[in-house]
């Protein structure tokens, strides 16, 4: 029995928290009616997009730059998302010149590692950074109401010093991002006052910082996603610190790749307890779906020391031979902080939508489209 429970916990680490379409059908709201019609939804989407890009750059001293959709396999620069290898990128062969000079390429899953190299390429100084309008494909997701194979993010990155690699900077940056999200909410409600709906409270003014270890202490008997839903009913917006380090129950709050966020660095809680990790997730309560709603994954990035530690923990030391990883070990690219803010996830939340497909065009299985139609949810195709 204990072994089965352990396997269940392990399997749940990298999953979305929903595993069947019966469960999806239970989760999607009854008597749903979109506040905005399709035309106004598109106008609102671009109002939010423009506001966030402009103000995120202003708050964090970033500039918008071009970003790849495909990368060379040999570079090791694609984002592997989770260190257990459960999510693999779309890969294809470019024969090129009758296969005399071929290239094996991958569609990006995120621009996490590319951005850090780009900081050097664009000559960013300390306190400067970049923001991208990133598109990606993640083919191994379970497709539900807030997970799609097509991903859009504001992927951003900023140069830091070694002395700035601490929780104070992390919290300051999270606070600035939250200011931008709140501002976007206000802006779109100025344009579309009907979005001020008493059924669906606005985002709170402040975001609560809490460590993954503390959430486990509060809800020791709940699976990870249910812990997140529970804490969001107490605090409607949270930043969960320390995602990737193994907690006292023997599991990390969630799997994190070993080669971008720093989840091993020792920190101290506000009341003096030892903790780990300089990264985390921004989550908010979604009053439409009455569930957790993840908006961003971010953190201070690994340095040479913590990259080695994390690759050793994850049994991936062979990756140190790859160009990207060597550049960190050799100090050839800047130290940085960065993250990705889900664009469609943000539109879904601010526009009071029940399904990602209402604001994003992607592919969905027939069963999910049928469930959505029964719930009066019309996905874009």
C-alpha atoms as one frame of an Amber mdcrd trajectory, in Angstrom:
protein
   0.000   0.000   0.000   2.781   2.389   0.977   4.696   1.581  -2.230   1.596
   2.283  -4.356   1.119   5.629  -2.619   4.747   6.548  -3.263   4.389   5.708
  -6.964   1.241   7.821  -7.163   3.032  10.789  -5.600   5.948  10.367  -7.994
   3.670  10.219 -11.019   1.816  13.328  -9.870   4.941  15.481  -9.749   5.123
  16.305 -13.437   1.431  16.060 -14.282  -1.241  18.743 -14.536  -3.253  17.369
 -11.640  -6.033  16.200 -13.951  -5.777  12.813 -15.596  -9.143  11.963 -17.165
 -11.794  13.722 -19.200 -14.420  12.635 -16.691 -12.572  14.798 -14.197 -12.310
  17.652 -16.686 -16.078  17.517 -17.190 -16.622  17.735 -13.426 -14.276  20.698
 -13.127 -15.684  22.871 -15.917 -18.405  25.191 -14.613 -22.146  24.714 -15.098
 -24.328  27.509 -16.515 -21.287  29.196 -18.078 -21.660  32.202 -20.354 -18.657
  34.091 -21.614 -18.801  37.737 -20.583 -17.204  38.864 -23.846 -18.194  37.694
 -27.325 -15.530  36.375 -29.693 -14.839  39.711 -31.377 -14.488  41.618 -28.112
 -12.420  38.781 -26.679  -9.822  39.291 -29.410  -9.792  43.055 -28.814  -9.328
  42.442 -25.086  -6.568  39.884 -25.678  -4.495  42.409 -27.602  -5.190  45.182
 -25.122  -3.798  42.960 -22.349  -0.891  41.799 -24.522   0.198  45.320 -25.426
  -0.150  46.586 -21.857   1.875  43.741 -20.349   4.682  43.896 -22.904   5.090
  47.654 -22.487   4.869  47.682 -18.703   6.837  44.508 -18.026   9.698  46.046
 -19.982   9.342  49.280 -18.007   9.155  47.599 -14.584  12.095  45.233 -15.139
  14.202  47.335 -17.546  13.772  44.910 -20.448  13.639  45.292 -24.228  11.623
  43.166 -26.655  13.759  40.885 -28.844  13.245  38.167 -31.432  13.175  34.555
 -30.179  13.647  31.189 -31.933  10.901  28.694 -32.669  13.442  25.971 -33.521
  16.942  25.236 -32.194  19.807  22.898 -33.094  19.688  19.653 -31.103  23.453
  19.688 -30.539  23.324  23.043 -28.758  21.583  21.572 -25.701  19.705  24.847
 -25.463  16.143  23.540 -25.579  14.109  23.575 -22.389  13.538  20.061 -21.026
  10.887  21.336 -18.546  11.183  18.449 -16.052  14.283  16.561 -15.051  12.616
  13.142 -15.263  12.564  13.237 -19.075   8.786  12.865 -19.259   8.309  15.739
 -21.698  10.340  15.560 -24.870  10.461  18.156 -27.654   9.257  17.746 -31.214
  12.357  16.871 -33.240  12.926  16.706 -36.992  15.699  16.294 -39.545  16.526
  19.018 -42.076  18.246  17.158 -44.929  19.636  20.397 -46.462  21.872  20.235
 -49.500  20.962  16.593 -50.296  21.958  15.625 -46.750  25.517  16.913 -47.185
  25.048  19.575 -44.514  22.034  18.416 -42.499  20.693  19.863 -39.284  18.759
  18.041 -36.584  16.381  20.535 -35.053  13.870  20.733 -32.224  10.832  22.941
 -31.713  11.393  24.868 -28.509   9.425  23.956 -25.382  10.408  27.321 -23.887
  13.204  29.821 -24.423  14.592  29.488 -20.898  18.192  28.687 -21.764  18.304
  30.551 -25.062  17.511  33.808 -23.260  20.532  33.575 -21.015  22.859  33.208
 -23.985  20.985  36.051 -25.701  21.797  38.373 -22.780  25.428  38.121 -23.841
  24.668  38.335 -27.565  22.681  41.561 -27.094  25.290  43.057 -24.753  23.012
  43.390 -21.719  24.565  44.944 -18.617  23.670  44.289 -14.975  20.064  45.344
 -14.380  19.195  45.151 -18.082  17.338  42.363 -19.799  15.167  41.103 -22.596
  11.582  40.004 -23.127  10.257  37.745 -25.877   6.906  36.940 -27.447   7.666
  33.217 -27.307   5.770  30.410 -29.068   6.412  26.743 -28.317   5.044  23.206
 -28.642   4.749  20.826 -25.689   3.406  17.611 -27.128   3.362  15.577 -23.902
   0.798  17.574 -21.949  -2.578  16.108 -21.046  -4.864  18.507 -22.900  -7.458
  19.968 -20.552  -9.044  23.357 -19.861  -5.738  25.106 -19.052  -3.071  22.956
 -20.732  -2.536  22.958 -24.495   0.113  21.618 -26.857   0.601  25.148 -28.184
   2.240  27.464 -25.666   2.674  31.238 -25.695   4.701  33.064 -23.062   6.371
  36.313 -22.266   9.769  34.733 -21.695  12.033  37.304 -20.041  15.571  37.378
 -18.580  17.664  39.998 -16.743  21.354  40.182 -15.796  22.217  40.017 -12.083
  25.395  39.973  -9.985  26.450  37.164  -7.672  25.486  39.330  -4.682  21.956
  39.709  -6.047  21.320  35.961  -6.134  19.026  35.999  -3.094  15.385  35.875
  -2.029  15.159  39.657  -1.608  15.736  40.220  -5.321  13.425  37.349  -6.240
  10.591  38.815  -4.171  11.169  42.321  -5.509  10.899  41.101  -9.102   7.776
  39.039  -8.343   6.199  42.145  -6.801   6.931  44.159  -9.924   5.404  41.465
 -12.141   2.308  41.397  -9.952   1.999  45.179 -10.334   1.980  44.720 -14.110
  -0.676  41.984 -13.984  -2.885  44.114 -11.730  -2.418  47.053 -14.077  -3.429
  44.914 -17.052  -6.571  43.874 -15.202  -7.487  47.508 -14.540  -6.751  48.507
 -18.128  -8.904  45.806 -19.724 -11.764  46.571 -17.340 -11.614  50.228 -18.379
 -12.079  49.120 -21.972 -14.658  46.428 -21.163 -16.500  47.418 -17.942 -18.648
  44.281 -18.124 -15.600  42.337 -16.890 -16.240  43.882 -13.467 -18.481  41.051
 -12.371 -19.402  40.414  -8.728 -19.319  36.664  -9.325 -15.625  36.851 -10.129
 -13.491  38.922  -7.716 -10.512  40.809  -9.081  -6.936  39.836  -8.320  -5.788
  40.844  -4.821  -3.567  43.905  -4.513  -0.784  41.913  -2.854   0.743  38.518
  -3.572   1.585  36.174  -0.670   5.079  34.639  -0.524   5.160  31.132   0.928
   7.652  28.282   0.772   6.707  24.888  -0.673   7.804  23.331   2.632   5.305
  25.472   4.550   2.458  24.483   2.229   3.316  20.819   2.800   3.211  21.432
   6.561  -0.215  23.030   6.217  -1.699  20.296   4.013   0.411  17.152   4.540
  -2.271  14.754   3.306  -3.087  16.521   0.035  -1.439  15.926  -3.374   0.565
  18.818  -4.785  -2.127  20.442  -6.980  -4.726  20.072  -4.248  -2.311  21.761
  -1.818  -2.054  24.641  -4.255  -5.839  24.902  -4.614  -6.181  24.838  -0.811
  -3.619  27.584  -0.188  -5.233  29.762  -2.868  -8.545  29.596  -1.062  -6.713
  31.141   1.896  -4.552  33.555  -0.115  -5.954  34.220  -3.629  -2.498  34.959
  -5.091   0.706  33.240  -3.990   4.305  32.876  -5.006   5.470  29.404  -4.003
   9.209  29.473  -3.255  11.564  26.521  -3.554  10.237  24.276  -6.320  12.532
  21.386  -7.202  14.203  20.690  -3.850  13.100  17.489  -2.096  10.740  18.322
   0.777  10.376  16.464   4.054   7.899  13.964   2.548  10.655  12.769   0.202
   9.370  14.511  -2.935   9.862  17.967  -4.471   6.771  20.152  -4.708   7.174
  19.748  -8.456   9.918  18.544 -10.763  12.221  21.253 -12.122  14.866  20.887
 -14.784  18.392  20.900 -13.374  19.944  23.426 -15.732  18.042  26.690 -15.393
  16.349  27.574 -12.062  18.436  27.349  -8.888  16.551  25.097  -6.457  19.474
  23.915  -4.282  20.829  27.150  -2.793  20.310  27.277   0.966  18.089  30.080
   2.225  16.515  31.043   5.534  12.807  31.605   6.146  11.566  34.824   7.731
  11.380  33.048  11.100  14.893  31.606  10.767  14.263  28.060   9.488  16.584
  26.509   6.861  15.084  26.312   3.372  16.270  25.765  -0.196  15.664  27.358
  -3.557  15.773  30.708  -5.345  12.844  30.041  -7.654   9.094  29.602  -7.642
   5.691  29.868  -9.307   3.068  32.623  -9.390  -0.417  31.175  -8.905  -3.809
  32.824  -8.523  -7.289  31.635  -7.601  -9.484  31.297 -10.675 -13.050  32.148
  -9.606 -14.514  30.833 -12.884 -13.084  27.318 -12.640 -12.708  27.489  -8.853
  -9.224  26.022  -9.088  -5.565  26.916  -8.953  -4.356  28.922 -11.931  -0.632
  29.016 -12.680   0.605  32.178 -14.367   4.379  32.043 -14.190   7.369  29.865
 -13.451  10.534  31.814 -12.716  13.688  32.069 -10.667  17.286  33.058 -10.244
  19.289  30.889 -12.603  22.015  28.402 -11.742  25.636  29.438 -11.464  28.561
  27.066 -12.082  28.375  25.582  -8.579  24.636  24.994  -8.395  24.475  23.683
 -11.972  26.910  20.907 -11.011  24.982  20.164  -7.825  21.641  19.930  -9.587
  22.941  17.830 -12.466  24.488  15.454  -9.945  21.215  15.180  -8.010  19.314
  14.494 -11.226  21.955  12.047 -12.566  22.588  14.215 -15.634  26.262  15.149
 -15.250  26.852  14.071 -18.859  25.087  17.281 -19.897  28.168  19.223 -18.786
  29.653  18.342 -22.174  26.999  20.387 -24.003  27.900  23.911 -25.191  25.271
  25.686 -23.098  26.296  23.970 -19.880  29.994  24.507 -20.561  29.312  28.226
 -21.006  27.894  28.381 -17.467  30.746  26.375 -15.960  33.296  28.605 -17.713
  31.504  31.855 -16.766  30.976  32.788 -20.402  27.341  33.925 -20.070  25.842
  36.286 -17.495  24.271  35.359 -14.189  20.580  36.063 -14.467  17.035  35.938
 -13.181  14.208  35.071 -15.534  10.928  33.370 -16.155   7.968  32.791 -18.382
   4.522  34.338 -17.955   1.821  32.370 -19.727   0.086  34.665 -22.191  -3.086
  32.658 -22.809  -3.203  31.699 -19.127  -3.196  35.409 -18.278  -5.866  36.249
 -20.879  -8.017  33.394 -19.595  -7.853  34.696 -16.027  -8.294  38.414 -16.720
 -11.096  37.902 -19.257 -12.977  35.507 -16.918 -12.812  32.537 -19.278 -13.376
  28.872 -18.425 -11.101  27.383 -21.087  -7.736  28.230 -22.622  -9.232  27.527
 -26.048 -11.420  30.621 -25.744  -8.353  32.860 -26.049  -5.869  30.615 -27.878
  -6.083  28.650 -31.139  -4.723  25.141 -30.749  -5.613  21.499 -31.374  -7.962
  19.752 -28.969  -9.210  16.157 -28.852 -12.776  15.587 -30.011 -13.865  14.508
 -26.518 -12.698  17.791 -24.965 -14.457  19.861 -27.635 -17.655  17.892 -27.019
 -17.415  18.384 -23.243 -16.771  22.096 -23.746 -19.716  22.505 -26.114 -22.042
  20.873 -23.586 -20.869  23.450 -21.039 -21.481  26.349 -23.452 -17.727  26.845
 -23.866 -16.754  27.636 -27.464 -13.079  26.958 -28.228 -11.280  28.596 -31.130
 -10.175  26.407 -34.041
